[in-house]
Amino acid sequence: MLHSAGIWIVNGNSAVGHYVTKCVKCQRYHDSPVNQQMADLPKDHMGEGPPFAYRAVHYFGPFYMKEGRRQLIPYGVLFTCLSTHAIHLETTASLMTDLFLNAYCRFLSHHGPVRQLRSDQGLHFIGTVKELKTALSEMNHDKIK
């Protein structure tokens, strides 16, 4: 409007541009949309094979339940297939390593062997790894062969 009236402001474009870059509403309306870059999925998420070959495990709970007059506090163990996103639920009475191993054995008997198991590195999972490593070192490998 000023330009059509014959008025020219020295460094006007620079002043307006500076104002526009500071204005939040102007930035929102004039910026181009940003495309989100997504990383490649890990191989175990795309792995071919039977369901539950690549798995993740999580604990959740506790749940408060009553059995007669007795109050129970069970936890849930969630096994997730990383390629098909199928789930399998087990319950344990507490977060102890032995009870997790029992739930894991029940899961293995139902779904078969595992290629890879991921967890959130909780204390009960670390205890399970230590217990399985000691059991493996105590085995007589000559008899197994």
SULZI-V364724 format. One record per helix or strand of 2 or more residues. SS is the DSSP state (alpha for helix, beta for strand). FROM is the first residue (numbers start at 0). LEN is the number of residues. Records with the same first field share a line. If there is no record, write none. Layout:
SS=FROM-LEN / FROM-LEN
This chain:
alpha=11-11 / 23-7 / 42-4 / 96-15 / 122-16 / 140-4
beta=53-14 / 69-12 / 86-6 / 115-3
